[in-house]
């Protein structure tokens, strides 16, 4: 039997080549990778320190059950209000650590890979909703290179939104597959993806409605959802309710307010927030980790009136576009993917002051944006011949994609290091205390007197404009400690723990200062307060042992050193303490005093 001759592809036109199976997917994956390839040289920044570098919860599989019974920051920083129940995010960190340890390039590669998966899912969903392969490819290309994704892809801790998006799109695609084939495996997959989406990030709660609208839009215009299809949607709503009940139980409440804004101010701020997100999605020219977004306090404020007029105009334009569209369902579904994922973000009181908005919150909504852009383009070009329509759509898409890619390349550079990140953030939001404190910390960590003076000026500026900012006092005291001004350091760190007594490392730092000043009673009290807050924190018992050793209470010091080694056998401070004790018992003076502060991870 003769073998089948291979297909000849050399003479295919670009349009015909794109129709070959896998070609579009390969090109989309390449575009998503190339535009973010530069991030492979980036390191760990901002929250990556706490969530990756210093996070002992990802170092052992024994911690994994706790991911499902605590909020994200429960064992990392007890000061953070329990608003975020995201076990799948923690599991993602654990998997990355298991495969890559602390190799930043590999972590960034994983982030890019997740973005590639989301891009391909947008293409597959676009084929079902837009009902045109080329239109779906254009939408996915715009999604792949959209600048608003920089924060989510270039920042390792920003992966929560791509993770949620992949699960939401996976659930939707699986349900649409079931709708087409009635395969039980597809339906079960849809439910599993939905559960994973809910456990990835809170805004996924809108997923059942998105699945409903997407299933309706995937049908031809003369068909309605059948009774079987409507009944099949019910478990997704039940699953959402079960998730809310579980979250309520784990977090001991629906939400815990972190901002000072009232409900009235929150409502008045909504129009400005919505317009901000629309601007970032359609005109992403100013991206930053912080935007310093203030509350709107009066309905007579132009920051309320102008955005409200913009929203009214946008709503009217959307209604007119839907009425003029030949495929109204596609445009309605696109608008649903644009607006619904932003709705949970409107409860602004759960965010910290100055952080009411973030670029990363638009990741899922950008799926709707690219569908809206392509659906409107289809409507405008509908009267042109097929070949002309394709060539013009391709030219416009390439132009848009090129502009987006350039903006993405330009903006992702700010995430290369903490110094670049916070310097840029402070330029965009000069009133942001968080940006100023973090930038000051970067200068303080350099350690030389000139940089420490720069850092102290930043910390003092925050203290002046926010006298109740505990972090500002602590950072100021730590910088003074580095300059060996222990009296001033004691005053400011003590003020920090007065304002916020729940953070154990601050108490331990105060213990180190008191030890330097020879105040053994005060040092012991601060160290024991730290241990009371986090009894098994690495280095804490060794630090208390150092205080007791300095006070010549050798028996108690020895007990603390042994306790430390029971909890953390590799602790060198505890071993040095026992060596110093042995030397003292032998009548040999120790060569150097121990520090009451545990070594920084």
C-alpha positions, -999 to 999 in steps of 0.1 A, spaced: 0 0 0 14 34 -10 18 60 17 -3 92 15 16 121 0 23 149 25 3 181 21 20 209 3 20 241 23 47 261 5 22 277 -19 -5 285 6 -15 321 11 -12 336 46 -50 333 50 -49 296 41 -19 289 62 -36 303 93 -64 278 87 -41 249 93 -46 232 127 -23 244 154 -8 273 134 -27 301 151 -22 286 185 15 284 179 17 320 167 -3 332 197 18 313 221 49 328 205 35 363 207 27 360 244 61 345 251 82 370 231 64 401 246 73 389 282 105 371 275 124 400 291 109 392 325 130 360 326 159 382 338 138 397 366 141 388 403 117 387 432 101 421 441 77 436 467 53 409 481 75 382 466 97 385 496 70 375 520 51 351 498 81 334 482 115 341 497 105 342 533 74 319 531 81 288 550 46 276 542 57 266 507 88 247 518 70 215 529 39 196 517 28 193 554 16 229 553 -7 223 523 -39 213 543 -35 247 561 -39 265 528 -76 254 528 -83 264 564 -66 298 567 -66 331 548 -36 339 526 -17 360 551 -28 342 583 6 327 591 27 353 572 15 386 586 -12 385 613 -17 423 608 -34 418 575 -72 416 577 -86 381 567 -101 391 534 -84 367 510 -92 330 509 -70 317 480 -58 282 486 -51 275 449 -28 305 448 -8 291 477 -8 257 460 6 274 429 34 289 450 41 255 465 43 237 431 66 264 418 89 260 449 89 222 446 100 224 409 122 255 409 132 262 445 142 299 445 153 303 408 135 335 397 138 328 360 119 295 363 92 312 384 88 339 357 87 313 330 58 296 348 40 330 349 45 335 312 33 299 306 1 306 325 -5 337 304 0 317 273 -26 292 284 -51 321 290 -43 335 256 -51 302 239 -83 299 259 -93 334 247 -88 322 211 -109 290 217 -137 309 235 -136 336 208 -143 310 181 -175 300 200 -187 336 208 -175 356 178 -182 326 154 -152 334 132 -118 319 135 -99 350 122 -118 373 146 -110 350 175 -73 350 165 -72 388 164 -89 390 198 -65 365 213 -35 384 198 -46 416 214 -51 398 247 -16 383 245 2 416 242 -22 439 261 -1 463 284 -26 461 313 -14 426 320 22 437 329 15 437 366 -1 402 365 26 386 344 58 404 353 51 402 390 52 367 405 28 375 433 4 390 408 -3 356 394 -37 353 412 -56 370 383 -41 349 355 -47 318 377 -83 327 382 -87 336 346 -74 303 334 -98 284 357 -128 306 347 -121 302 310 -115 265 315 -149 261 332 -166 281 304 -150 262 276 -157 228 292 -194 237 297 -196 249 260 -180 216 250 -207 197 271 -234 219 255 -222 207 221 -215 170 228 -233 162 261 -201 144 272 -202 138 310 -164 143 312 -168 178 299 -195 187 324 -175 173 353 -144 192 340 -165 224 340 -175 219 376 -139 212 387 -126 243 369 -153 264 385 -144 251 420 -107 259 413 -116 294 400 -135 302 432 -106 290 453 -81 311 433 -96 345 438 -128 361 450 -140 378 418 -146 344 402 -179 344 420 -195 359 388 -185 328 368 -219 311 368 -235 342 352 -207 343 326 -211 307 318 -249 312 314 -244 342 290 -216 325 271 -237 294 266 -266 315 253 -243 335 230 -227 304 216 -261 293 201 -274 307 168 -297 337 171 -329 317 167 -322 293 195 -328 294 232 -311 275 260 -329 242 265 -344 230 298 -315 205 301 -290 233 296 -306 256 321 -309 228 346 -272 220 340 -263 255 350 -279 252 385 -250 233 401 -226 261 393 -248 285 413 -250 260 441 -212 256 440 -208 294 442 -231 295 473 -211 266 489 -179 285 483 -193 317 499 -204 297 530 -169 281 533 -152 314 528 -175 330 554 -166 302 579 -128 304 572 -125 342 573 -150 346 602 -170 371 582 -178 382 547 -153 410 547 -131 431 571 -128 467 562 -92 481 559 -99 515 545 -113 545 562 -139 554 536 -176 553 545 -202 534 525 -214 568 511 -178 577 500 -174 542 485 -206 547 463 -194 582 453 -160 568 443 -175 541 421 -178 562 389 -142 573 391 -130 537 397 -150 524 368 -137 551 344 -101 543 357 -105 507 347 -121 515 314 -91 538 307 -66 512 316 -84 486 294 -89 508 263 -61 534 267 -34 517 289 -8 545 288 -1 550 326 6 517 344 19 515 379 18 493 410 2 522 429 -21 550 416 -28 568 448 -65 568 443 -84 591 468 -119 588 480 -146 610 465 -164 628 493 -191 649 476 -216 643 448 -208 679 437 -171 670 431 -160 669 395 -144 636 403 -179 623 407 -198 642 380 -174 638 351 -169 600 355 -207 596 359 -212 614 325 -185 592 309 -202 561 322 -236 573 310 -221 579 275 -205 545 275 -237 528 284 -256 546 257 -229 537 232 -230 501 243 -268 499 239 -267 514 204 -239 491 194 -258 460 206 -289 472 187 -269 479 155 -249 446 156 -259 417 134 -247 393 161 -261 409 193 -254 378 214 -217 380 207 -215 417 217 -236 411 248 -213 382 259 -183 404 253 -198 432 274 -206 407 301 -169 395 302 -159 431 304 -182 444 332 -190 414 355 -154 406 366 -150 442 377 -182 442 398 -167 424 429 -139 450 428 -164 477 437 -164 469 474 -136 493 480 -136 493 518 -116 460 519 -86 476 503 -58 495 521 -58 533 519 -42 544 487 -48 510 470 -84 513 459 -74 504 423 -48 481 407 -40 473 371 -40 436 378 -77 437 387 -85 441 350 -69 408 338 -102 389 334 -121 420 322 -95 423 294 -110 392 278 -142 411 273 -124 442 260 -107 423 232 -140 406 223 -157 440 223 -131 456 201 -133 427 176 -171 425 176 -173 463 169 -147 459 141 -168 430 126 -198 453 127 -181 482 110 -165 460 83 -195 438 77 -205 454 44 -171 449 28 -162 419 6 -147 389 24 -111 394 11 -111 432 17 -126 427 52 -99 402 61 -70 423 48 -82 455 66 -89 437 98 -55 421 97 -38 455 91 -57 472 120 -50 442 143 -13 443 135 -12 480 142 -30 477 175 -10 447 185 23 465 177 13 495 198 2 473 227 34 452 225 56 484 226 38 496 256 41 462 273 79 461 266 82 496 279 62 492 311 74 458 322 109 471 328 97 488 360 93 453 375 129 443 371 138 454 406 123 469 437 142 501 432 128 506 397 93 495 408 89 519 437 107 548 420 82 546 392 53 541 415 62 572 435 63 592 403 28 581 394 15 584 429 37 608 449 11 608 478 13 570 482 27 562 517 31 525 507 53 534 477 74 559 498 79 534 526 90 507 503 113 529 483 128 542 516 133 506 527 153 499 495 176 528 503 179 517 539 189 482 529 219 496 510 233 503 544 257 533 538 250 565 557 241 586 527 214 562 516 202 558 552 197 596 554 176 595 522 155 567 536 150 585 569 138 616 551 111 595 533 100 578 565 98 611 583 77 625 555 52 597 560 52 602 598 44 639 593 14 633 569 2 601 586 11 602 623 -7 569 630 13 550 604 31 523 625 52 511 596 67 545 591 78 547 628 93 512 626 112 518 594 125 551 608 136 533 640 153 505 620 173 531 600 184 548 632 194 515 646 216 510 615 232 543 622 237 532 659 214 559 672 199 534 696 180 560 718 161 574 688 156 539 674 141 528 707 117 557 707 104 551 672 102 513 673 84 515 706 59 539 690 54 514 662 45 486 686 22 509 705 3 516 672 4 480 660 12 454 687 3 423 666 35 421 645 61 398 662 92 409 642 88 445 654 88 433 690 119 413 684 136 442 668 127 463 699 143 435 720 175 439 701 175 477 706 169 473 743 197 448 746 221 472 729 211 498 755 217 473 783 180 472 793 177 435 798 143 435 815 128 455 787 145 434 761 132 402 777 97 416 778 98 425 741 112 391 731 86 372 751 59 393 735 72 383 700 72 347 710 37 349 724 25 361 690 44 335 669 58 308 692 75 287 665 90 315 644 126 306 634 152 324 655 129 338 682 138 315 710 175 319 701 170 357 703 154 354 738 183 332 748 207 359 737 189 384 759 190 361 789 226 353 783 234 390 783 216 392 817 237 364 830 207 341 834 226 312 819 202 284 829 172 300 812 193 310 782 204 274 777 168 263 778 158 288 751 187 278 729 177 241 732 141 250 725 152 268 693 172 238 682 142 215 689 121 237 666 148 246 640 178 223 643 199 243 618 197 276 637 233 289 641 226 316 667 214 289 691 245 268 685 267 299 690 248 306 722 254 271 736 291 275 726 293 308 744 277 292 775 302 264 775 330 290 772 316 310 801 314 278 822 350 271 814 360 306 824 366 318 788 350 351 778 329 349 746 346 365 715 315 385 704 280 392 719 250 375 704 223 396 688 187 395 701 174 398 665 171 366 645 190 366 612 170 380 583 158 353 559 
